[in-house]
Amino acid sequence: MRLLITCEHGGNKIPPQYRPLFKKYRDLLQTHRGYDPGALALARDFAKAFDAELVYSTTSRLLVELNRSPRHPQVLSAATRGLPPEERERLLGRYYWPYRNWVEAQVAAAIEAGERVVHVSSHSFTPQLDGEVRRADVGLLYDPRRARERELCLAWRDEIRLADPSLAVRRNYPYRGTGDGLTTHLRRLHPDRDYAGIELEVNQKHTLGGEAAWRRLRTLMASTLTRALQRTGSTTAAREAA
């Protein structure tokens, strides 16, 4: 079994040549609209714990949205959508396609080598959106029709609850696991037996809280994933992380 960790929204950097486009959006870059606070720290901890491949980006999702299909209306933001067509294609060619193609290649290479892939995409979500309070600490996003994803997420949810009953863990919340995204794209390329893609969402009240508590939660997430992988038969990665 091959464990792949990705983080599409790991930072809010804007390359120098595009900074003039963001004069009106500097404050927005510091918010959840610009990146997923804490997601990259969590992804790095997973990669270290499991000795897993980590693919991540630190450019802002407002430059280009790596977790959307190339023709999705939100792949470019209000800051970049107005670029001339050739500039938009140049932007995608520099920052979008290399990331997507590299992840796709890692999954394909593992499958061709006879390995089953478990892909964890690390994200975080704002505690409140459009006046609605998000009532979860951790969200596990997956496709319920795919048995391996369903079994792993059920096991992971149970292990998190056992480790800390105070944590509210919800499946396919605050977003649907089957929405437009990188894992959805990879599911179209690979059957359930070869690929399982899970988007992990952690409430930013934890990622932006005290560092000690946030570090403990990251440790808990890695240890509970280890046990979930053991329960569902993905023993190779679990042994490596033990």
C-alpha positions, 0 to 999 in steps of 0.5 A: 500500500502506498500512502500519498499526502497532498496539500493544495492550499498550503500557503498564501504566496503570490509570485512577484509578477502577479502581485499588482493584481492583488492590491485590492485583495491583500487582506483577503490573502490572510483569510481562509479565502487565501489558504488553509491555515494549518493544513501544511503543518498537518500534512508534513506531520503525516508525511513524517509519521508514515515516511510518505510522499508529500506534494504541496503548494504554498501559492495562494488559492486566489492565484489558481485553485489547485483543487478545482477542475481546469474549466471550473468557474472558480479555478481562477479568482476575481484577481486573475480571471480578467487576465487575457486568455494567453496569460491565463493559460500561462498561469495554469501552465506554470502553477496548476498543471505541474502540481496536478500532473505530478500528483497524478503521476505519483498515483499512476506509478504506484498502481503500475507497481502493484500497490494500492494507493491511499491519498490523504489531502490535507485541508482546514475550514473556517469555523463560520461561513456566511453566518453559519457556525460549522459544527465539527472539529474534523471532517472526513470527505469521501465517496460513499459508493467506494468501499475502501474509502467508506471503510477507512473513514468509518474506522478513522472516525471511530479511532478519533472518537476513542482517542478524544470523545470531545472531538466532533467528527463528521463524514462528508462535512462541511463539504461533499466528498464527491464535489469537484476536486482533485480526489474526485478527478483521480477516482475517475482515473482509477477504480476503488480497488486501486485508489482511495482518496480522502480529503481531511478537513480540520476546523481552523479554531484548532489550527489557529489556536494554541500551538501546544494544543494544535500539536497534540491534535496533529499527533492524534490525527496521525496515530488514529490514522495508523490504527484505522489503516490497521483495522482496514487491512492497510498494514504496510503503512501502519507498521511503518508509522508505528 
